[in-house]
Structures are given as structure tokens and as C-alpha cells.
């Protein structure tokens, strides 16, 4: 499916353009060290002013994703989505092993958290979860960056547990999501949409076992994808 570069309203400003630039780099397979199109061209692609592009580029430079060489242009320094690293996990070089270990922790935690959320979620919480489920689906299907909303979806469910220790562990969930996204780049569109919807429907109806099973299914799809990609990566390295 070709990536659609959405024309963004000028009023939405820099954060949305940052997301669009990240998606552009990934979907156009612009590798590390490659030069981005000119500021003028990027402004034309995204339907915003050159000043907005300039600010978005500056932000991604500070986050270590882009590098500006005076007189030469803007170059890709990293192709991964840049996020905060509160757990200092960036030091681990084997990203496939890291992703698997993060999923092991998520599997221990999130299915039961989803079950508890069924019991404790308020009507306002349920509306928020449904809204985020809808937003993730819309962003996914339109080829836009869905990751921030995906993180909000899982974070909201975790906070519904009302458990302060679970809230402290939320960065593990968020780091796992971004690690998976950096490795897979939208490989599980249908599976993510379907399992998010199943989790949401179960929480809305108070189906404790349904929420737990749906979360297990969601994580199982992700885990199997990491296993498959890890094996492919090993094969490529040995061939």
C-alpha cells in the first residue's frame, strides 16, 4: 500500500510535521547518510510553509534523527522513531532480543491489567478508550503515524487499573510499543486493528475474560512477528 503524504493544515504546526517526516523517511526507504529533499520540496509535499519544515527539522536534529550540514543540506542520521528512553534500554544493541524480552514483561502484565480495567473503568474512561481505538484505526488505515495514539491507548487501559505500581511500569509498555514499531514498520495493520477493537469491546461491556484473552491475542501476534523477523535477520547475516 503506497504511503499517502497528508496535506496538513498550517495551524497544526510542527509536531504533526515531525510525524509526517518520520513516516516519509521510513516509507521512502531513505537510508542513514542519505540527503532529504530541499526545504522547498518538503514544504510542497506536506502542504505547509517552509518555516514549519525548518522547525520540524530542527526538532528532529535535536532528537538525533537528522543532521544539517551547512551548505550541503539535511541528512538522515537515524531511521528509527526517536522517543524518550526512560529505562535506558537504548544501550542494548540486539533490538530483536530486546523486543522479545519487553514482550515477555508485557505478557505478564497487560492481560491482567486489561481484565482489571473492565472492572474499574469509569464511563469517561470507556469513552476515552473507544475514542483512542477509533483514532489508531483511522491513522493506521490512512498511512499516518499511529504510534503516539497506540501508546495512549495502552497507557489509558493501564491507568484504568487504579494501581499505582502499574502506573510506574507504564514506561515499559510504551518502550515495548516503540521498539516493536521501529522493527516492524506497519506489518500488522489488520491484526492490530482487530485486536484493539476486541480489547475495547470487552472493556466497554465489562467482559473481564474477553479483555484478557483479546490482549493475549494482541501480544501473541506481535511476538510471532518479532520471532519471524529475527529469524529472517539471522538468515540474512549468515548468507
Phi, psi and omega in degrees: 000121180293146180279131179264119179277104187287135174287117186260134178300137181307326185290343181281339168062204199296313185304320179293323180290325174304311179301316181296321179295319178299313179296322179300312181299318182288314185285334176270003180052046177277111187280171177298132181093348180282153182268136176282159173302165182297161177304319180297315182293318179296322178298323179290318181298315186265357175070034179229174179284160181296330180294324178293317176300316182299317180291321179296318178296317178302317181297317180288335174293314181295335179270001175085012182267326181238161177222129179259122177254114184305126179085351182245322180131195182252131185236151180280125179259330177211140180262001180273153174292126185272124179225167174297152181235068185296340182262001181057041181271352181296342181291340181279118187283326181278094186290332179291317177295318178300315180299319180294318181292324175295321179292328176298318178293318179298320181294327177289332190256305195290324179301316179288328176297318178297322179295317179293324179300327177301323184277330190250348182295132175280172177299324178294320177300316182296320178297319180295315180298315179296318179298317180293322176301315179296317182294317179300317180298314181297317180294317180300310185291332181269003176079016180265169181287111185263356195296318180299317179289326176299316178297318179298321179302308182290324179295319180297318177298317180297319181292333178296341180296335181073009182263119185292330178291319176301320179299323178295330183274356181306321178304332176295316179298313183294320178295322178297319180297313182290324177297316178297316182297320180296329182275325192257333178048065169070033181283341187240052183299302184295318181296318180295314180299313183294316183285326173300318181294321180294319177298314182297312181300321180294318180293319180298326182265359180073024181274091186301310181293323178298318179295318180297314180294320180295321178292320177300316179297317179302311181290327180295317176303314182296316181298316182295324178296317178297318178300312181298315182291324178297317178296318178298320180296318178295320180297318180295324182288331183266347183274000000 
